[in-house]
Amino acid sequence: MLHEPWNNEPISDPVITRNTVPLESLVGSDEELLVATRLIATDLVNAFGSPEVKQIDEQGRVRTQYVYEAQRLAEFARLTTWK
């Protein structure tokens, strides 16, 4: 049984989600993190009527043509790249 102090009715049913990701993908490479983000965000994006997460492709690459402030993102990436 899962009990949280703020919850007056503990959850006794199993917690089920359509999408799960291994923890390694959340602490691995940037691409793995972006792939996991895309997977988790897909249901939310679908709920708003979009068929896919346009900003991240299946390989974890950012599609800058779909990013609102692509120029600022590129500048941020340039300034924070590890040398």
Secondary structure by P-SEA (a helix, b strand, c coil): cccccccccccccccccccccccccccccaaaaaaaaaaaaaaaaaaaccccccccccccccccccccaaaaaaaaaaaaccc
